[in-house]
Amino acid sequence: MLSTLFTACAALLGAAAAAPAYHDGHIQTVFEFPNNSFVENLAVRSNGEILVTVLTSRELVLVDPRRPGHSVLVHNFTEARGLTGIAEYEPDVFAVIAGDYHFKTTNWGAGTWTLWNVDLRGVKVHDGSLVPPPKVSKIKQVPESQLFDGMSLLSKKDKTLLIADTKAGVIYRVNAKTGDYQVVINSTYASPLQTPHGVNGLHVRGDTLYFTNSGQFTMVKVPIHEDGTPAGPFTIAARPQRPLEVYDDFTLDCDGNMFIATGAANTIVEISPDGKRQDVLAGSLNSTDVAESTAATFGRGPFDKDVLYVTTAGGSAVPVNGDIIIPGKLLAIKTNSKGSC
């Protein structure tokens, strides 16, 4: 998540090629970004390549986990200063959020947050570049936006997406084809209350919406209608259990287990569907193995369906042990999960 969020949370909680050879519990660095990179989110193409957004960069990049250490520029969003959410809304077509966010300041880019279309159909990597070039177009800029963050596909048929405005504490529905948008969830469960940020990562599973509220330290779920509006009560599915844990973005596997990036706690936590079991899958508070995790998703290929890909900020917002900052990374973590459905 974002720098001001983790700074505030730290204050609150401080007192408290061939396929890679993955092995259980093993953490592999797939790609290391430049120093002071706040790597924010990711999405996996059907061919296994991974699209990565960086909050401190205008560039959307592509990384192939079968070729660790290499990246390819997808697009430079010159109108923005940083990228946040990304989601596939039709095969190999992705929506990307970009805005004029100024890292480590209170300038969150209000009114600048824009949804873009990145069409990668038929696009392949050739000699270090994409051929043919991807088709990139603006879907909609939202003047009411305060700080767009997480994003999830709502309806394949309708090409609609849900977007978290973490500063405003609301969730928008946006039509990726028409650009039409409206707030569909405005609840105290999504609100930032007295913190800089509220609703953060979000994912739709069937007729249920799951979302984290980083400021309230909760994982929330709510049944929704086809249009994304609430169809029943909000329920707190889980709360952090360890020092400095802040629920950021996450993913779910086929069995309903939640795999959550915990920010300054420097871990990935696996939570059972009922929220009663919470286990640290990788990392630890005083380790740089998973330094300031921000998001997670499973691979889509036969070699990595059970591999969790994780983005990290490297401690750039909240240094590990108070003074250690390393480059943001894309990591691969072996799990015992069946992966995403």
C-alpha positions as CSV (number, residue, x, y, z in Angstrom):
1,M,0.0,0.0,0.0
2,L,1.0,3.6,0.3
3,S,3.7,5.4,2.2
4,T,1.5,7.6,4.4
5,L,-0.5,4.6,5.4
6,F,2.4,2.5,6.6
7,T,4.0,5.5,8.3
8,A,0.8,6.0,10.3
9,C,0.4,2.3,11.0
10,A,4.0,2.0,12.2
11,A,3.3,4.8,14.7
12,L,0.2,3.0,15.9
13,L,1.7,-0.4,16.1
14,G,5.4,0.3,16.7
15,A,5.0,-0.5,20.4
16,A,3.7,-3.8,19.5
17,A,14.6,-20.4,-20.0
18,A,13.2,-23.3,-18.1
19,A,10.7,-23.2,-15.4
20,P,12.2,-22.3,-12.0
21,A,12.9,-25.0,-9.5
22,Y,10.5,-24.1,-6.7
23,H,10.7,-25.9,-3.4
24,D,8.3,-25.8,-0.4
25,G,8.8,-22.6,1.6
26,H,11.4,-21.4,-0.8
27,I,11.4,-17.7,-1.7
28,Q,12.9,-16.8,-5.0
29,T,13.5,-13.3,-6.3
30,V,12.0,-13.1,-9.8
31,F,13.0,-9.5,-10.4
32,E,14.6,-6.7,-8.4
33,F,13.6,-3.1,-9.1
34,P,15.8,0.0,-8.7
35,N,16.4,1.3,-5.2
36,N,13.5,3.2,-3.6
37,S,10.9,1.4,-5.8
38,F,7.6,0.9,-4.1
39,V,6.3,-2.1,-6.1
40,E,2.6,-2.0,-5.7
41,N,0.6,-4.6,-7.6
42,L,0.6,-7.4,-10.2
43,A,-1.5,-9.4,-12.6
44,V,-0.6,-12.6,-14.4
45,R,-1.2,-13.1,-18.2
46,S,-2.6,-16.4,-19.4
47,N,0.9,-17.3,-20.8
48,G,2.4,-16.9,-17.3
49,E,4.1,-13.5,-17.8
50,I,3.5,-11.1,-15.0
51,L,2.5,-7.4,-15.3
52,V,3.8,-5.3,-12.4
53,T,2.8,-1.8,-11.3
54,V,5.1,0.5,-9.3
55,L,3.7,3.4,-7.1
56,T,7.0,5.4,-7.6
57,S,7.1,4.9,-11.4
58,R,5.1,5.7,-14.5
59,E,6.2,2.5,-16.1
60,L,4.2,-0.7,-16.4
61,V,6.6,-3.6,-16.8
62,L,6.4,-7.2,-17.8
63,V,8.4,-10.0,-16.1
64,D,8.6,-13.6,-17.2
65,P,9.2,-15.8,-14.1
66,R,10.9,-18.3,-16.4
67,R,13.5,-15.7,-17.0
68,P,14.3,-14.2,-13.6
69,G,16.2,-10.9,-13.7
70,H,14.7,-9.7,-17.0
71,S,11.9,-7.2,-17.6
72,V,10.3,-5.5,-20.5
73,L,8.7,-2.1,-20.6
74,V,5.0,-2.3,-21.5
75,H,4.0,1.3,-21.4
76,N,5.2,4.6,-19.9
77,F,2.1,6.5,-18.5
78,T,3.6,10.0,-19.0
79,E,0.5,11.7,-17.6
80,A,1.0,10.0,-14.2
81,R,3.6,9.7,-11.5
82,G,2.7,6.3,-10.2
83,L,0.6,3.2,-10.9
84,T,-1.6,1.2,-8.4
85,G,-4.3,-1.4,-9.2
86,I,-4.3,-3.7,-12.2
87,A,-6.9,-6.3,-13.3
88,E,-7.7,-8.4,-16.4
89,Y,-11.3,-7.8,-17.5
90,E,-11.2,-9.8,-20.8
91,P,-8.6,-12.3,-22.1
92,D,-5.2,-10.5,-22.2
93,V,-6.8,-7.1,-21.8
94,F,-6.0,-5.3,-18.6
95,A,-7.2,-2.2,-16.8
96,V,-4.5,-0.2,-15.0
97,I,-4.9,2.7,-12.5
98,A,-2.5,5.6,-12.8
99,G,-2.4,9.0,-11.0
100,D,-0.3,11.9,-9.9
101,Y,0.8,10.4,-6.6
102,H,3.7,12.0,-4.8
103,F,5.5,9.4,-2.7
104,K,6.1,10.3,1.0
105,T,4.0,13.4,0.8
106,T,0.4,14.3,1.5
107,N,-0.2,14.9,-2.2
108,W,-2.3,11.9,-3.1
109,G,-3.1,13.0,-6.6
110,A,-6.8,13.8,-5.9
111,G,-8.8,14.2,-9.1
112,T,-6.0,12.7,-11.3
113,W,-6.7,9.0,-10.9
114,T,-7.4,7.5,-14.3
115,L,-8.3,4.1,-15.5
116,W,-6.4,2.9,-18.6
117,N,-6.9,0.1,-21.1
118,V,-3.8,-2.1,-21.9
119,D,-4.6,-4.5,-24.7
120,L,-2.0,-7.3,-25.0
121,R,-3.8,-9.6,-27.3
122,G,-1.3,-11.2,-29.8
123,V,1.6,-9.3,-28.1
124,K,4.7,-11.3,-27.5
125,V,8.2,-10.6,-26.2
126,H,10.8,-10.4,-28.9
127,D,14.4,-9.3,-28.5
128,G,13.6,-7.4,-25.3
129,S,10.6,-5.6,-26.5
130,L,6.9,-6.2,-27.2
131,V,5.8,-7.1,-30.7
132,P,3.4,-5.7,-31.8
133,P,3.3,-2.8,-29.4
134,P,0.3,-3.1,-27.0
135,K,-2.7,-0.9,-27.6
136,V,-3.0,1.6,-24.7
137,S,-6.0,3.9,-24.3
138,K,-7.6,6.0,-21.6
139,I,-10.9,4.7,-20.3
140,K,-11.8,7.4,-17.8
141,Q,-10.4,10.0,-15.4
142,V,-12.5,10.3,-12.3
143,P,-12.5,13.9,-11.0
144,E,-14.0,12.8,-7.7
145,S,-11.2,10.3,-7.0
146,Q,-9.0,10.9,-4.0
147,L,-6.7,7.9,-4.0
148,F,-7.5,4.9,-6.2
149,D,-5.8,1.7,-5.1
150,G,-7.0,-1.9,-5.4
151,M,-9.1,-3.2,-8.3
152,S,-11.1,-6.4,-9.1
153,L,-13.1,-7.7,-12.0
154,L,-16.8,-7.5,-11.2
155,S,-18.5,-8.9,-14.4
156,K,-16.8,-10.4,-17.4
157,K,-20.1,-10.1,-19.3
158,D,-20.6,-6.4,-18.5
159,K,-16.8,-5.5,-18.5
160,T,-17.2,-3.9,-15.1
161,L,-14.6,-3.4,-12.4
162,L,-14.6,-2.5,-8.7
163,I,-12.1,0.1,-7.6
164,A,-11.2,1.0,-4.0
165,D,-10.8,4.7,-3.3
166,T,-8.8,4.2,-0.1
167,K,-8.6,7.9,0.9
168,A,-12.4,8.4,0.4
169,G,-13.2,5.0,1.9
170,V,-15.6,4.1,-0.9
171,I,-15.7,1.5,-3.7
172,Y,-16.6,2.5,-7.3
173,R,-18.0,0.4,-10.1
174,V,-16.5,1.4,-13.5
175,N,-17.5,0.1,-16.9
176,A,-14.2,-0.6,-18.8
177,K,-15.9,-0.1,-22.2
178,T,-18.0,3.0,-21.6
179,G,-16.1,4.7,-18.7
180,D,-19.4,5.1,-16.8
181,Y,-18.8,5.0,-13.0
182,Q,-20.5,5.4,-9.7
183,V,-20.0,4.6,-6.0
184,V,-21.6,1.3,-5.1
185,I,-20.3,0.8,-1.6
186,N,-20.1,3.6,1.0
187,S,-19.9,2.0,4.4
188,T,-18.1,2.5,7.7
189,Y,-16.5,-0.9,7.0
190,A,-14.7,0.7,4.0
191,S,-14.1,4.1,5.7
192,P,-10.7,5.3,6.7
193,L,-12.2,6.8,9.9
194,Q,-9.4,8.7,11.6
195,T,-6.6,7.1,9.5
196,P,-5.1,8.2,6.1
197,H,-6.5,5.1,4.3
198,G,-9.5,2.8,4.4
199,V,-10.5,0.1,1.9
200,N,-7.4,-1.2,0.1
201,G,-7.2,-4.5,-1.7
202,L,-10.5,-6.1,-3.0
203,H,-11.5,-9.2,-4.8
204,V,-14.8,-10.7,-6.0
205,R,-15.4,-14.4,-5.4
206,G,-18.8,-15.5,-6.7
207,D,-21.4,-13.3,-5.2
208,T,-19.1,-12.2,-2.3
209,L,-16.8,-9.2,-2.2
210,Y,-13.7,-9.4,0.0
211,F,-11.8,-6.3,0.9
212,T,-9.1,-5.2,3.4
213,N,-9.4,-2.0,5.4
214,S,-5.8,-1.0,6.2
215,G,-6.7,1.8,8.5
216,Q,-9.2,-0.3,10.5
217,F,-6.9,-3.5,10.4
218,T,-9.7,-5.7,9.0
219,M,-10.5,-8.2,6.3
220,V,-14.2,-7.7,5.4
221,K,-16.6,-9.7,3.3
222,V,-20.1,-8.8,2.0
223,P,-22.5,-10.4,-0.4
224,I,-23.1,-8.3,-3.4
225,H,-25.6,-7.9,-6.3
226,E,-24.5,-8.2,-9.9
227,D,-24.1,-4.4,-10.0
228,G,-21.6,-4.5,-7.0
229,T,-24.0,-3.0,-4.5
230,P,-24.3,-4.8,-1.1
231,A,-26.8,-7.7,-0.9
232,G,-26.4,-8.4,2.8
233,P,-24.5,-7.5,5.9
234,F,-20.8,-6.7,6.1
235,T,-18.8,-9.2,8.2
236,I,-15.3,-8.9,9.6
237,A,-13.6,-12.1,8.3
238,A,-10.2,-11.6,10.1
239,R,-8.0,-9.1,12.0
240,P,-4.2,-9.0,12.2
241,Q,-2.7,-11.0,15.0
242,R,1.0,-9.9,15.1
243,P,3.0,-6.7,15.6
244,L,3.0,-4.2,12.6
245,E,0.6,-6.4,10.5
246,V,-1.4,-4.2,8.2
247,Y,-3.7,-6.0,5.7
248,D,-2.8,-4.7,2.3
249,D,-3.7,-6.4,-1.0
250,F,-4.3,-10.2,-1.2
251,T,-5.6,-13.1,-3.2
252,L,-7.8,-16.2,-2.5
253,D,-7.2,-19.8,-3.6
254,C,-9.6,-22.4,-4.8
255,D,-10.4,-23.4,-1.2
256,G,-11.2,-19.9,0.0
257,N,-7.9,-19.4,1.9
258,M,-6.7,-15.8,1.9
259,F,-3.1,-14.9,1.3
260,I,-2.5,-11.4,2.5
261,A,0.4,-9.0,2.2
262,T,1.0,-7.4,5.6
263,G,3.1,-4.4,4.8
264,A,5.5,-3.4,7.5
265,A,5.2,-6.8,9.2
266,N,7.3,-8.1,6.3
267,T,5.3,-11.3,5.8
268,I,2.7,-13.1,3.8
269,V,0.0,-14.5,6.0
270,E,-2.3,-17.4,5.0
271,I,-5.8,-17.2,6.6
272,S,-8.4,-20.0,6.6
273,P,-11.8,-19.3,5.1
274,D,-13.4,-19.0,8.5
275,G,-10.6,-16.6,9.7
276,K,-9.7,-18.8,12.7
277,R,-6.4,-20.0,11.4
278,Q,-3.6,-17.5,10.6
279,D,-0.2,-18.8,9.6
280,V,2.9,-16.9,8.4
281,L,3.6,-18.4,5.0
282,A,6.8,-16.4,4.4
283,G,8.9,-13.7,5.9
284,S,9.2,-12.3,9.5
285,L,9.1,-8.9,11.2
286,N,12.9,-8.5,11.4
287,S,13.7,-10.1,8.1
288,T,14.2,-8.6,4.6
289,D,13.0,-11.9,2.9
290,V,9.6,-10.3,2.2
291,A,10.4,-6.7,3.0
292,E,7.2,-4.6,3.1
293,S,4.9,-6.9,1.1
294,T,2.2,-5.1,-0.9
295,A,0.2,-7.6,-3.0
296,A,0.0,-11.3,-4.0
297,T,-1.4,-13.5,-6.7
298,F,-1.0,-17.1,-7.9
299,G,0.6,-18.2,-11.1
300,R,-1.5,-19.6,-14.0
301,G,0.8,-22.1,-15.6
302,P,1.3,-25.9,-14.9
303,F,4.7,-25.1,-13.4
304,D,3.6,-22.4,-11.0
305,K,-0.1,-22.8,-10.2
306,D,0.8,-23.3,-6.6
307,V,3.4,-20.5,-6.6
308,L,2.4,-17.2,-5.0
309,Y,3.9,-14.1,-6.6
310,V,4.4,-11.2,-4.2
311,T,5.3,-7.6,-4.7
312,T,7.3,-5.7,-2.1
313,A,8.2,-2.1,-1.3
314,G,11.5,-3.0,0.3
315,G,10.9,-1.0,3.4
316,S,10.8,2.2,1.5
317,A,7.9,3.5,3.5
318,V,8.6,1.7,6.8
319,P,12.2,0.4,6.9
320,V,12.9,-3.1,8.3
321,N,14.1,-2.8,11.9
322,G,13.7,0.9,11.6
323,D,16.6,1.6,9.3
324,I,16.9,-1.1,6.5
325,I,15.7,-0.3,3.0
326,I,16.3,-2.6,0.1
327,P,15.0,-2.5,-3.5
328,G,11.4,-3.4,-4.1
329,K,11.0,-6.9,-5.6
330,L,8.8,-9.4,-7.4
331,L,9.1,-12.6,-5.4
332,A,7.9,-16.2,-6.0
333,I,6.9,-18.3,-2.9
334,K,6.1,-22.0,-3.1
335,T,2.8,-23.0,-1.3
336,N,0.8,-26.1,-0.6
337,S,-2.2,-24.4,-2.1
338,K,-4.1,-25.6,-5.2
339,G,-3.8,-22.0,-6.5
340,S,-6.5,-19.9,-8.0
341,C,-9.6,-21.4,-9.6
